[in-house]
Amino acid sequence: MPLHPQSARLLRFLSSWSMAGEPEPSIEEMRRRTGAVFPVERRDLPSVRDLTVQGEDGPVPVREYRAEPRGEGALPVVVYLHGGGWLIGGIEAVDRACRELAAEAGCAVISVGYRLAPEHPFPAAVEDAWTVVAAVTGDPERFDAVPGALAIAGDSAGGNIAAAVAIMARDRGVPLAHQLLVYPATDMAMDTSSYAEFGTGYALDAAAMARSVTLYAGSADPSDPRLSPLRAPDLSGLAPATVITAEYDVLRDEGEAYARRLGEAGVPVELRRYDGMVHSFFLLPEMFDAAVEAMIFAVRRLRAAFEGAAAREDAA
């Protein structure tokens, strides 16, 4: 369908925000710009706390959001990975979305402040994400977590990390209830039709993605499934998945190709493309009606996954 008027409005805003002809911003400038949080309303929750999870390379900061007060019973858990091209972003950037997921899905959300490139290139972000997943599964009492009811989720670069962690979980015998992948990057090749069609002027430019991939992946093998989940030789046995894509997004085709491969491998998967939308719409409900719809869809899928995990636990 044509570009949605709400998408066009965002693109006009982004165009006015950047000065024509200005040099490519440094990583520090990009972080400073994206660190300015919009003054949006955020849902109050019974429990929000910042803590750390100890990893092999040091502590990993996380923020835990709970739909119910601590001590009033265990909850299913979503480990959430933020986007930002592996270079920028952080816990604060997805604070509102994590609050909504926790409240509406009736769960705890653990948002991961993984290490960023280029200071910490691949596989640092994946290792930090795995550290948190392993902590929740290894010590569920610390997080008041329901055993066996753990989902992984992420948007954009975070979706890439989430998909990689889901593969690692299968290979290491850690069961996941679900994987929620929001316009995920799944292949470092950047050679799809959506890259060619939407590479300039649609919120996420191909050149920006190329820069991010170069700084994050470095000299790593681009076929490593932790970098390019789409290139994993076998996707069977992975956690059931929800994949959300945006029509006018360079990452659209690889996200949808990953959903198809999951289905072909026998993984229960539901793919939903939001027509007329651009990258990042999911995190901007104040600008996009489709963001509200996508959040409702994601919550429904997570609730169903957790109900299925509870049924399996009762049967066991």
N, C-alpha and C positions, 0 to 999 in steps of 0.2 A: 504494500500500500504506500501512498505518498508519505513523506516525512510528516510525523504528527506535529501539529502546531505547537504543542508543548515542547517537543524536541527542538523545533526551530527557535523557540524562545530561548532555550538554554544555549544553543549555538550562538545566537546573537549576543547573549551575555558573555560567553567565553571569548568571543571575538573582541568585544569592547574591553574586556579585562586584560588582554594581552596587547601590547603595542606593536604595530606593524613594523617589521624590520629590526626589531630588537634582537640582540644576540641570544643564542640558546642559553637558557638559564642554567646556572650551576645546580648541582644536587642540593647544596645548602639552601639556595634560593627557592628551589622547588619545594623543599620541606618547609621552609618558612611560609610560603604562600598557602600550601595545603594545611598548614597547622592552624590557620585562622578558621575557627569553627563557626559555622553559621549559627545565629541565635535562634535555634529551633526548640520547640517544646519537647521535653523528654519525660517519658513515663516514670513515675515513682515506683520503686520496687521494695519489697520487704527487706531485701538484703543485697547490697552491692559492696564488694570489698576487693582491694588490690592486694595481691600476694605474689610470691615467686615459687617457681618449681625448679628444683636443682637439676641441672643437666651436666653432662660431661665437660662442657666448656664454660660452665658458670650458671648462675641463676637466670631463669627465663621469666620475665614479668608477665603476669596474667591478671585479668579482672574477671571476677566471678559475679554473675547476676543470677538471682534466684526468684522464682515465682512465689515461693513460700519462705517464711523465716527459717533461718538455720535452726536445726534441732527439732523441727516439726515433721520429720520424715524424709526419707531419701527421695530424690528426684532423678528422672532421666537427665542426661547431660548432652549438650552440643558443644563441641570444641570448634570455635570459629576463628578463621584466618582472614585478616583484612587484605584488601587489594592495595594497589599503589605501584605496580610494576616492579616489585621486589626492592624498590629504592626508597619509597616514601610511604606515608600513611602510618597508621598505628592504632592502638586501642581506642583512642579518643575519636578517631575518624568514623568508627562503626559503633560508637556507644549507643546511639539511639536505636539502630537496627537490632543490636543485641538485646536491648531492653524489651523491644517489641517481641522478638522471638521467644524470650524467656517467659514473658507474661502470657502471650497468646498460646504458646505450645505447652504451657504448664511444666516448664523444665528449668534446669540450670544451664546457663550459657557461660562458657569459659573462653574469653577472648584472649588471644595470644599475641604478645608483643615480641614477635620473632626478630632476630637480627637482620639488618638490612644491608644490601649491597650498595656501593662497591666495597665498603669496609669489610663486609662479611659475605663473600660470594657463595654461590652454590657449593656444597649442599647445606649451608648453615641454617637457612630458613626451614628446610625440610627436617633437619635434625631437631631444631627447637620445637617444631610442631609435634614430631614423634615423641619427644621428651614429655610433653604435656599429655598426650594420649596414653603413653605408658604409665604416667603417674596416676591418672584417673582409673585406669583398669587395674593397676597394681595396688592401689590404696584407696578404694572407693569410699571408705569411711571418712577419710580426710575431707572429701568433697560432698559428703552426704549423697552419694551417687547410687542409683539403682544398678546393680551388676547386670551386665548384658544389655543395657539400654543406653549405649553411647553412639552418637552420630558425629560425623565430621562435616564441616561446612566452610564455604569461603566464596568470595567474589573476586573475579578477575585473576590477578596473580595469586590471591588467596585460594581461588578455586583450583588453580594449578597445584598448589601445595596440598590442598585437601584431597585431590584425586591421587596424587603421589602417595600420600599417607594411607589412603584406602588400599592401594596396592601393597604397601609395606605391611599393613595390618593383616591382609590375607596371607602373605608369605610368612609372617611371624606368628600365625595362629591366634591373632587377637580379633575376636568377632566384633563387627560394627553393625549397628542397627540400620544405618542409613548414611548416604553421602549426598549433601545438598551442594550443587555446583552452579554458581551464578555467573553467567558469561565467562566460563573458565578459559584460560590459555592452556591448550593441551598439546601443542606442538611448536617446537622452536623454529620450524622451517619458514613460517610466515609467507607462504606461497599460494594461499587460497584465493578463490574468486572474491570473497568478501574483503580481503586485503587490497585487491586491485580496485574494487569498486568504491570502497569507503575509506581509502587510505589517507585522505586529506579532507579536513573540514567537518568531521563527524564526532567530535569530542575526544576520541582516542586516535591519534594519527599513527600511520605505519612507521614513520620515522622515529616517533617517540618509543614505540614498542621495540624497534630494532636497537635503539640505544639501551633500553632496559635489558633486553636479552643479552646484549654484549657485555654489559657491566655485571649482570647477575651470573650468567653461565660461563663467561670467560672461555677457557680452553677445554671445558668439559665436553664429553661425548654427547652431542645433541640427541642421540637415540636412547640415552639413559632414561628409563621410565620415570625416574624421579624428576627429570626435566621435561620430558615429552611423554606423558601418560598414553597419548594416542599411539605411540610407537611400541608400547609393551606387546610382546608376542602373544600373551595370553591374558585375557581379561575375565575369564570364567571364575566363578566363586567369589567375586567381589560383592560388597554390600549393595543392596538395592539403592537406586539412585534417582534423584530429581535433577534435571538439567534445565536451566533457564537461560535463554539467549535473547538478544536484541537484534531487530532486523538490520538497522543501520550501524553495524559494529564490525570492525575488522576481525574480531574473535568469533563471529557468528558461526562460520563454516566449520571451524575446528571443534567448537563446542558441540555442534550438532553431529559431526562425524563421530565424536567420542560417544555420544548417546547411542548412535546406530551400532557402533562396535560393541557397546555393552549389551545391547539387546541381542545382537547376533551371537554373543558369548553365553546367552542364557541368563543374564542379569536382569531382574525386574527394573525397568527404567521408565520414567515418564519425562518426555521432553516438551517444553512449552516455549515457543517463540513469541515475543511481544512485538507485534508489527508496529512500524512507525517509530520505534524507540531507538535511542542511542545508548552507547556505553555509559554506565554509572547510574542509569535511571533508577535501579532498585533501591539505592540509598537516598533518593530524593523524593519522598512522598509529598513534600510541600510543593513540588513542581510537576509531578507526574501522577495522574490517576492510575496509570498502569503499575506504578510502584506499590500502591495500596493493594491492587489486585494480586500482584506477584507475591507480596508478603502473606496475604491470606492463603494463596496456593501453597507456599512453602510451609506455612504453619500446618495446614491440613495434611500435607505429606509427612511432616515430622510426627504429628500426633498419631497418624496411622502406623508409622514405623514403631513408635514407642508402645502402642497398644499391642502390636504383633510381638514385640520383644517380651512384654508382660505375659502374654498368652503362652509363649514358648516356655517362659520361666515357670509358670504355674503347671504346665504339662509335665515338666521335668521333675 
